[in-house]
Amino acid sequence: MSETALITGASGGLGADIATLFAKDGIHLILVARSKEKLELRAQELSKYGVQVDVIVSDLAKPGAAGELFEQVKGLGKKVDYLVNNAGVGLFGKFVETDLQKELDMLYLNINSLTHLTKLVLEEMTERGKGSILNVASTAAFQPGPLMAVYYASKAYVLSFSEAIENELKGTGLTVSTLCPGPTRTDFSNRANLGKSKLFDGGTMDSMSVAKAGYEGVRNGKSIIIPGTQNKILAKSIRFIPRKVVTGIVRRMQQEK
């Protein structure tokens, strides 16, 4: 029986690469993003793998968008076997100086819509006793992030939320995985205004390598996925360092060049 993956933030970068991996394995796709043109181009590219690709244009930073999206998915007559909550944004700068509306939109996208869509899809998956969810967090989830305070906090929510429901679902046949990449070469840094930050000077991973780690992890029901040896070491070592020291280190890593 054919399976379907619903992927948000799928018009480029990590979401597009994850979609490619699903398509190569014959899994049908529902791609979600704000740009209709980019989605349709992506759908044409992925159709060569012989899968059906539906596109839904949605801005998940807007209140109620997740519910509307789920209704559109039901209108397609599709059951979601894999949900990839990849859509997310960041914003660089001191909290007292950054744009409040951008941060409120960020919180809605990174937290509210992710939670809402997870709830709706999980309820349907529970009825069938089958399904997997991949929530994209970040290594930012493991510590406070001066100069990206709201973004780091939002990803800490994603990790905590995902771990909790993953535990609740044990024995049900459903799995929840959390992908926690470090700096990755996508358009995220440009959209987050990270051009002045040192964060990406310390080395990055390519998007497809991160996508493969996430894809293999969710297919195998892995709980927390941290791509890259350096990222794993950093994420695990933080627990042994005083919080104020960690916060200071992150500040130095992210401060302007």
C-alpha positions as CSV (number, residue, x, y, z in Angstrom):
1,M,0.0,0.0,0.0
2,S,1.4,3.4,-1.0
3,E,2.4,5.9,1.7
4,T,2.3,9.7,1.8
5,A,4.6,12.2,3.5
6,L,3.4,15.7,4.3
7,I,6.3,18.2,4.4
8,T,6.2,21.8,5.4
9,G,8.8,24.3,4.3
10,A,9.3,22.1,1.3
11,S,10.0,24.7,-1.5
12,G,13.8,24.6,-0.9
13,G,16.7,23.8,1.4
14,L,16.3,21.0,4.0
15,G,12.6,20.4,3.3
16,A,13.2,20.0,-0.4
17,D,16.0,17.6,0.2
18,I,13.9,15.5,2.6
19,A,11.2,15.4,0.0
20,T,13.6,14.1,-2.6
21,L,14.6,11.2,-0.3
22,F,11.0,10.2,0.3
23,A,10.3,10.4,-3.4
24,K,13.3,8.1,-4.2
25,D,11.8,5.5,-2.0
26,G,8.4,5.7,-3.8
27,I,6.6,7.6,-1.1
28,H,4.0,10.1,-2.4
29,L,4.3,13.7,-1.3
30,I,2.2,16.7,-0.1
31,L,4.5,19.7,-0.2
32,V,3.7,22.9,1.7
33,A,5.2,26.3,1.5
34,R,4.3,29.9,0.8
35,S,5.6,30.1,-2.8
36,K,3.3,28.4,-5.3
37,E,5.8,28.9,-8.1
38,K,8.6,27.2,-6.2
39,L,6.4,24.4,-5.0
40,E,5.1,23.6,-8.5
41,L,8.7,23.6,-9.8
42,R,9.7,21.2,-7.0
43,A,6.7,19.0,-7.8
44,Q,7.8,18.7,-11.5
45,E,11.3,17.8,-10.4
46,L,10.1,15.1,-8.0
47,S,7.5,13.5,-10.3
48,K,10.4,11.8,-12.2
49,Y,10.5,9.3,-9.4
50,G,7.1,8.1,-10.2
51,V,5.3,9.4,-7.2
52,Q,2.3,11.6,-6.9
53,V,3.2,15.1,-5.7
54,D,0.5,17.5,-4.4
55,V,1.2,21.1,-3.5
56,I,-0.5,23.3,-0.9
57,V,0.3,27.0,-0.6
58,S,0.1,28.0,3.0
59,D,1.7,30.6,5.3
60,L,1.9,28.8,8.6
61,A,3.0,31.9,10.4
62,K,-0.7,33.0,10.2
63,P,-3.2,32.1,12.9
64,G,-5.4,29.2,11.8
65,A,-3.2,28.2,8.9
66,A,-2.4,24.7,10.3
67,G,-6.1,23.8,10.6
68,E,-6.8,25.1,7.1
69,L,-3.9,23.1,5.8
70,F,-5.2,19.9,7.4
71,E,-8.6,20.4,5.9
72,Q,-7.0,20.7,2.4
73,V,-5.0,17.5,3.0
74,K,-8.3,15.7,3.9
75,G,-9.8,17.2,0.7
76,L,-7.2,15.5,-1.3
77,G,-8.4,12.2,0.2
78,K,-4.9,11.4,1.6
79,K,-3.8,9.8,4.8
80,V,-0.5,11.1,6.2
81,D,2.0,8.4,7.0
82,Y,4.9,10.8,7.6
83,L,4.6,14.4,8.9
84,V,7.7,16.5,8.6
85,N,7.4,19.8,10.4
86,N,10.3,21.6,8.8
87,A,8.9,25.1,8.3
88,G,10.7,27.6,10.6
89,V,12.4,30.9,10.7
90,G,15.0,32.7,12.8
91,L,16.0,36.3,13.5
92,F,19.4,37.7,14.5
93,G,19.9,40.7,16.8
94,K,19.5,41.9,20.4
95,F,16.0,41.3,21.7
96,V,15.5,44.9,22.7
97,E,16.3,46.0,19.1
98,T,14.6,43.3,16.9
99,D,11.2,43.6,15.3
100,L,8.5,42.4,17.6
101,Q,6.0,41.4,14.9
102,K,8.7,39.2,13.2
103,E,9.3,37.5,16.5
104,L,5.6,36.9,17.2
105,D,5.2,35.5,13.6
106,M,8.3,33.3,14.3
107,L,6.7,31.9,17.5
108,Y,3.5,31.2,15.7
109,L,5.3,29.3,12.9
110,N,8.0,27.5,15.0
111,I,5.7,26.6,17.9
112,N,1.9,27.2,17.4
113,S,1.5,25.8,13.9
114,L,3.9,22.9,14.5
115,T,1.9,21.9,17.6
116,H,-1.4,22.4,15.9
117,L,-0.5,20.3,12.9
118,T,1.1,17.6,15.0
119,K,-2.1,17.3,17.1
120,L,-4.3,17.0,14.0
121,V,-2.2,14.5,12.2
122,L,-1.5,12.4,15.4
123,E,-5.2,12.0,16.1
124,E,-5.7,10.6,12.6
125,M,-2.5,8.4,12.9
126,T,-3.7,7.1,16.3
127,E,-6.9,5.8,14.7
128,R,-4.8,3.7,12.3
129,G,-2.1,2.8,14.8
130,K,0.6,3.8,12.3
131,G,2.6,6.9,11.5
132,S,5.8,8.8,12.1
133,I,6.5,12.5,12.7
134,L,9.8,14.3,12.2
135,N,9.9,17.7,14.0
136,V,12.9,19.9,12.9
137,A,14.5,21.6,15.9
138,S,18.2,22.6,16.1
139,T,21.3,22.3,18.2
140,A,20.0,25.7,19.4
141,A,17.4,23.7,21.4
142,F,20.1,22.6,23.9
143,Q,21.0,26.1,25.3
144,P,20.0,29.7,25.5
145,G,21.0,31.8,22.5
146,P,21.9,35.5,23.1
147,L,21.4,37.5,19.9
148,M,18.8,34.9,18.7
149,A,16.9,34.7,22.0
150,V,13.4,33.9,20.7
151,Y,14.6,31.5,18.0
152,Y,16.7,29.4,20.5
153,A,13.7,29.4,22.9
154,S,11.3,28.2,20.2
155,K,13.6,25.3,19.3
156,A,13.9,24.3,22.9
157,Y,10.1,24.0,22.9
158,V,10.2,21.8,19.8
159,L,12.7,19.4,21.4
160,S,10.9,19.3,24.8
161,F,7.5,18.9,23.2
162,S,8.7,16.2,20.8
163,E,10.5,14.1,23.5
164,A,7.4,14.2,25.7
165,I,4.9,13.0,23.1
166,E,7.4,10.4,21.8
167,N,7.3,9.0,25.3
168,E,3.5,9.1,25.5
169,L,3.3,7.2,22.2
170,K,5.4,4.2,23.2
171,G,3.7,1.0,22.3
172,T,1.2,2.6,20.0
173,G,3.0,1.9,16.7
174,L,3.6,5.7,16.2
175,T,6.9,7.4,16.5
176,V,8.1,11.0,16.9
177,S,11.7,12.0,16.0
178,T,13.4,15.3,16.5
179,L,16.1,16.5,14.0
180,C,18.6,18.9,15.7
181,P,21.1,20.1,13.0
182,G,23.8,22.6,13.6
183,P,24.6,25.4,11.1
184,T,23.5,24.2,7.7
185,R,24.0,25.6,4.2
186,T,20.5,26.7,3.3
187,D,18.8,30.1,2.8
188,F,18.0,30.2,6.5
189,S,21.0,32.4,7.4
190,N,19.9,35.0,4.8
191,R,16.3,35.1,6.0
192,A,17.4,35.2,9.6
193,N,19.7,38.2,8.9
194,L,22.7,36.2,10.1
195,G,25.1,37.8,7.6
196,K,26.9,39.8,10.4
197,S,27.1,36.8,12.8
198,K,30.2,34.6,13.4
199,L,27.9,31.6,13.7
200,F,28.5,30.2,10.2
201,D,32.2,30.9,10.3
202,G,32.9,27.8,12.3
203,G,31.9,25.3,9.6
204,T,28.6,24.1,8.2
205,M,27.0,20.9,7.0
206,D,25.4,20.6,3.6
207,S,21.7,20.4,3.5
208,M,21.5,16.9,1.9
209,S,23.7,15.4,4.5
210,V,21.4,16.8,7.2
211,A,18.3,15.6,5.3
212,K,19.7,12.1,5.0
213,A,20.3,11.9,8.8
214,G,16.7,13.1,9.4
215,Y,15.2,10.8,6.9
216,E,17.0,7.7,8.1
217,G,16.2,8.7,11.7
218,V,12.5,9.1,11.2
219,R,12.3,5.9,9.1
220,N,14.0,4.0,11.9
221,G,12.0,5.6,14.7
222,K,15.0,7.3,16.2
223,S,14.1,9.8,19.0
224,I,16.7,12.5,18.7
225,I,18.8,13.0,15.6
226,I,21.9,15.2,15.7
227,P,23.8,15.2,12.4
228,G,27.6,15.6,12.5
229,T,30.2,14.5,15.1
230,Q,31.0,18.0,16.2
231,N,27.3,18.9,16.8
232,K,26.8,15.7,18.8
233,I,29.8,16.5,21.0
234,L,28.6,20.1,21.6
235,A,25.0,19.1,22.4
236,K,26.1,16.4,24.9
237,S,28.8,18.4,26.6
238,I,26.6,21.3,27.4
239,R,24.9,19.5,30.3
240,F,28.2,19.4,32.2
241,I,29.0,23.2,31.8
242,P,27.4,25.9,34.0
243,R,24.5,27.6,32.3
244,K,26.0,31.1,32.5
245,V,29.2,29.8,30.9
246,V,27.3,28.1,28.1
247,T,25.3,31.3,27.5
248,G,28.5,33.3,27.3
249,I,30.1,30.9,24.8
250,V,27.0,31.1,22.6
251,R,27.1,34.9,22.7
252,R,30.7,34.9,21.5
253,M,29.9,32.4,18.8
254,Q,27.1,34.5,17.4
255,Q,28.3,38.1,18.0
256,E,28.9,40.3,15.0
257,K,32.2,39.9,13.1
